[in-house]
Amino acid sequence: MNRSAFLSFMLMLVQLWPCSASTHDCSARNSDQSFTAVQRVKRSWVWEPLFATEEQTSKGRVYVGQLKSDLDKQDGNLKYILTGEGAGSIFLIDEDDGKIYVTQKLDREEKPFYTLRAQAIYRSTQLPVEPESEFIIRVQDVNDHEPQFLDGPYMATVPEMSPEGTSVIQVTATDGDDPSYGNNARLLYSLIQGQPYFSVEPKTGVIRMASQMDRETKDQYLVIIQAKDMVGQAGAFSATATVTINLSDINDNPPKFQQRLYYMSVSEEAPVGTTVGIIFAEDSDIGENAAMNYFIEGDSSDVFDIITNNETQEGIILLKKRVDYESKRRYSIQAKVVNRYVDDRFLKEGPFEDKTIVKVKVEDADEPPVFTSENYVMEIAEAAVSGSLVGTVTARDPDDDDCPVRYSIVHNMHVKRLLSINEHNGTIFTTKPLDREVASWHNITVTATE
């Protein structure tokens, strides 16, 4: 062995000896040296976030961005390769400089992003310069969708006389554009039709009452709401929705008699329970808010009664006690109507009741004459000559004191031979002498007619 070879061999021993002396120290040192080596050779990709705008109609390819390895010395030794979604068809990469282009029109609403992978290799060896890296190309939104009211047309109901600011309904439009990018999907609501009765919150689409409204004046309103994207800026798309708003009834109107005076009549022959007549009060409200009850006030309630027809809301006056033309020919009834259900909010505007007067005339019935007594007892001496006065019966016409009355005896053959009556004055006289020993009593029946 020559001297130079010997020196080299000794140097190698000196370098290796410490590892033999301590295996632990050697392993640790080798590990540190390996980590340091990896750190020295690690490289990274260099690129900005990548975006491709949707709906571009350019016939040529459109630049998206550039991928670049920090080992690229721009000397043509590296080659860039693109794989993944749309690589080679939708997206192309310039293998020399890593620039990426889009070749087709994109639709963000159909696909919002694409996941691809990039790799840089040496042209000469085809070995990778960088580990394969995954990245995303996001499709950037343009305002290509109109707002839509998917739930329209709308129907809503709100109580009449609701205070200003009362919420009626919320309408909502949707926009297919990207809500996270710009103002393309930011909607602004406005009122096209419905002023001055309603308003709409520009950002929420909540429709509110702008004034108090009376259902009895108008019970339905047609409101048109517009939604504009891009916060209503120039070039924005818009859509409209129709909202039918009905006012529901509240009890804000009292019942009112349309007549201050009613005239009716009833026959004295009418039995108890007979309908004398009908009165009616109108209420501008509807449903239970228009329900009412009728009453009779004063002394007339002993003779007349009133009930409510719940279907027609009429007051039906009934005869509670029979009337007599000869005793009382006219009645004056005070009738009252009251709302069955009252809303305390409106009591300050006055009582929810009304009154009217009903004049009832008693009609005369054709009544037969009435005798002054139901029974008459008369005496005459026996053997009195024919034509002697026995007595007088008296009857009067209750309908007319001046009406003449005609009298007659209900004859049987025996009485007819003994007694007779003056048809004009009711005097009874004998037609032949009477014999007490034959009959001490004679019963006769007398009728009186007009």
Residue pairs with C-beta under 8 A, 6 or more apart in sequence:
1 9
18 25
18 26
19 25
19 26
43 69
43 70
43 71
43 129
43 130
44 70
44 130
45 67
45 68
45 69
45 70
45 118
45 130
45 133
45 135
46 67
46 68
46 69
46 70
47 65
47 66
47 67
47 68
47 98
47 135
48 65
49 65
49 138
50 64
50 65
50 100
50 135
50 136
50 137
50 138
51 64
51 65
51 137
51 138
51 139
51 140
52 62
52 64
52 102
52 106
52 137
52 138
52 139
52 140
53 62
53 106
53 139
53 140
53 142
54 105
54 106
54 107
54 108
54 139
54 140
54 141
54 142
54 144
55 105
55 106
55 107
55 142
55 144
56 62
56 102
56 105
56 106
57 105
61 92
61 101
61 102
61 103
62 101
62 102
62 103
63 99
63 100
63 101
64 91
64 100
64 101
64 102
64 137
65 99
65 100
65 137
66 97
66 98
66 99
66 100
67 80
67 93
67 98
67 100
67 118
67 135
68 97
68 98
69 78
69 98
69 120
69 129
69 130
71 78
71 120
71 129
71 130
72 78
72 98
72 120
72 129
74 97
76 96
76 123
77 122
77 123
77 124
78 120
78 121
78 122
78 123
78 129
79 95
79 96
79 120
79 121
79 122
79 123
80 93
80 94
80 95
80 96
80 97
80 98
80 118
80 119
80 120
81 93
81 95
81 118
81 119
81 120
81 121
82 88
82 91
82 92
82 93
82 100
82 116
82 117
82 118
83 116
83 117
83 119
84 114
84 115
84 116
84 117
84 134
85 114
85 115
85 116
86 114
86 116
87 93
87 116
89 103
89 104
90 102
90 103
90 104
90 106
90 114
91 100
91 101
91 102
91 103
91 114
91 116
91 137
92 100
92 101
92 103
93 99
93 100
93 101
93 118
94 100
94 101
98 118
98 120
100 137
102 137
106 139
107 139
108 139
108 140
108 141
108 142
108 177
108 178
109 145
109 176
109 177
111 139
112 138
112 139
112 178
113 136
113 137
113 138
113 139
114 136
114 137
114 139
115 134
115 135
115 136
116 134
116 135
116 136
116 137
117 132
117 133
117 134
117 135
118 132
118 133
118 135
119 128
119 130
119 132
119 133
120 128
120 129
120 130
121 127
121 128
121 129
122 129
140 181
141 177
141 178
141 181
141 182
141 184
141 185
142 177
142 184
143 177
143 182
143 184
143 229
143 230
143 235
143 236
143 237
144 177
145 175
145 176
145 177
145 184
145 185
145 229
145 237
146 175
146 229
146 237
146 238
146 239
147 173
147 174
147 175
147 187
147 227
147 228
147 229
147 237
147 238
147 239
148 173
148 174
148 175
148 239
149 171
149 172
149 173
149 225
149 227
149 239
149 240
149 241
150 173
150 174
151 171
151 172
152 171
152 241
152 242
152 243
153 241
153 242
153 243
153 244
154 169
154 171
154 241
154 242
154 243
154 244
155 243
155 244
155 246
156 168
156 169
156 207
156 243
156 244
156 245
156 246
157 245
157 246
157 247
157 248
158 166
158 168
158 209
158 245
158 246
158 247
158 248
159 247
159 248
159 249
159 250
160 213
160 214
160 215
160 216
160 219
160 247
160 248
160 249
160 250
160 252
161 212
161 213
161 214
161 250
161 252
162 209
162 212
162 213
163 209
163 212
164 208
164 209
164 210
164 211
164 212
165 208
165 209
166 208
166 209
167 206
167 207
167 208
168 198
168 207
168 208
168 209
168 245
169 206
169 207
169 243
169 245
170 204
170 205
170 206
170 207
171 189
171 200
171 205
171 207
171 225
171 227
171 241
171 243
172 205
173 187
173 189
173 205
173 227
173 239
173 241
175 184
175 185
175 187
175 229
176 185
177 184
177 185
177 229
178 184
178 185
179 185
179 186
182 230
183 229
183 230
183 231
183 233
184 229
184 230
185 229
186 229
186 230
186 231
187 205
187 227
187 228
187 229
187 231
188 202
188 203
188 227
188 228
188 229
188 231
188 232
189 200
189 201
189 202
189 203
189 204
189 205
189 225
189 226
189 227
190 200
190 202
190 225
190 226
190 228
190 232
191 198
191 199
191 200
191 223
191 224
191 225
191 226
192 224
192 225
192 226
192 240
193 222
193 223
193 224
194 207
194 221
194 222
194 223
194 224
194 243
195 210
196 210
196 211
197 209
197 210
197 211
197 213
197 221
198 207
198 208
198 209
198 210
198 221
198 223
198 245
199 207
199 208
199 209
199 210
200 206
200 207
200 208
200 225
201 208
205 225
205 227
207 223
207 225
207 243
207 245
213 221
213 247
214 247
214 252
215 247
215 248
215 249
215 250
216 253
216 284
216 285
218 247
219 246
219 247
220 244
220 245
220 246
220 247
221 244
221 245
221 247
222 242
222 243
222 244
222 245
223 242
223 243
223 244
223 245
224 240
224 241
224 242
224 243
225 240
225 241
225 243
226 238
226 239
226 240
227 238
227 239
227 240
227 241
228 236
228 237
228 238
229 236
229 237
229 238
230 236
230 237
249 285
249 286
249 287
249 289
250 285
250 289
250 343
251 285
251 289
251 339
251 341
251 342
251 343
251 346
251 352
252 285
252 343
252 346
252 349
253 283
253 284
253 285
253 289
254 283
254 339
254 350
254 351
254 352
254 353
254 354
255 281
255 282
255 283
255 290
255 292
255 337
255 338
255 339
255 352
255 353
255 354
256 281
256 282
256 283
256 354
257 279
257 280
257 281
257 337
257 354
257 355
257 356
258 280
258 281
258 282
259 279
259 356
260 356
260 357
261 356
261 357
261 358
261 359
262 277
262 279
262 356
262 357
262 358
262 359
263 358
263 359
263 361
264 276
264 277
264 317
264 358
264 359
264 360
264 361
265 360
265 361
265 362
265 363
266 274
266 276
266 319
266 323
266 360
266 361
266 362
266 363
267 362
267 363
267 365
268 322
268 323
268 324
268 325
268 326
268 362
268 363
268 364
268 365
269 365
270 319
270 322
270 323
271 319
271 322
272 319
272 320
272 321
272 322
273 318
273 319
274 318
274 319
275 316
275 317
275 318
275 319
276 304
276 317
276 318
276 319
276 360
277 317
277 358
277 360
278 314
278 315
278 316
278 317
279 294
279 306
279 314
279 315
279 317
279 335
279 356
279 358
280 312
280 313
280 314
280 315
281 292
281 294
281 313
281 315
281 337
281 354
281 356
283 289
283 290
283 292
283 313
283 339
284 290
288 340
288 341
289 339
289 341
289 343
290 313
291 310
291 313
291 339
291 340
291 341
292 308
292 313
292 337
292 338
292 339
292 340
293 308
293 337
293 338
293 340
294 306
294 307
294 308
294 315
294 335
294 336
294 337
295 306
295 335
295 336
295 337
295 338
296 304
296 305
296 306
296 317
296 333
296 334
296 335
296 336
297 334
297 335
297 336
297 355
298 333
298 334
300 331
300 332
300 333
300 334
301 320
302 320
302 321
303 319
303 320
303 321
303 323
303 331
304 317
304 318
304 319
304 320
304 331
304 333
304 360
305 317
305 318
305 319
305 320
306 315
306 316
306 317
306 318
306 335
307 315
307 316
307 318
308 314
308 315
308 316
309 315
309 316
315 335
315 337
317 333
317 335
317 358
317 360
323 331
323 362
324 362
325 362
325 363
325 364
325 365
325 399
326 398
326 399
328 362
329 361
329 362
330 359
330 360
330 361
330 362
331 359
331 360
331 362
332 357
332 358
332 359
332 360
333 357
333 358
333 359
333 360
334 355
334 356
334 357
334 358
335 355
335 356
335 357
335 358
336 353
336 354
336 355
337 353
337 354
337 355
337 356
338 352
338 353
339 352
339 353
342 352
346 352
364 399
365 399
366 399
367 397
367 398
367 399
368 448
368 449
368 450
369 395
369 396
369 397
369 398
369 405
369 448
369 449
369 450
370 395
370 396
370 397
370 398
371 393
371 394
371 395
371 446
371 448
372 393
372 394
372 395
372 396
373 393
376 391
376 393
378 390
378 391
378 428
380 388
380 389
380 390
380 430
380 434
382 433
382 434
382 435
382 436
382 437
383 433
383 434
383 435
384 430
384 433
384 434
385 430
385 433
386 430
386 431
386 432
386 433
387 429
387 430
387 431
388 429
388 430
389 427
389 428
389 429
390 419
390 428
390 429
390 430
391 427
391 428
392 425
392 426
392 427
392 428
393 407
393 421
393 426
393 428
393 446
393 448
394 426
395 405
395 407
395 426
395 448
396 405
397 403
397 405
397 450
403 450
404 424
404 450
405 426
405 448
405 449
405 450
406 423
406 424
406 448
406 449
406 450
407 421
407 422
407 423
407 424
407 425
407 426
407 446
407 447
407 448
408 421
408 423
408 446
408 447
408 449
409 415
409 416
409 419
409 420
409 421
409 428
409 444
409 445
409 446
409 447
410 444
410 445
410 446
410 447
415 442
415 444
417 431
417 432
418 430
418 431
418 432
418 434
418 442
419 428
419 429
419 430
419 431
419 442
419 444
420 428
420 429
420 430
420 431
421 427
421 428
421 429
421 446
422 428
422 429
426 446
426 448
428 444
428 446
434 442
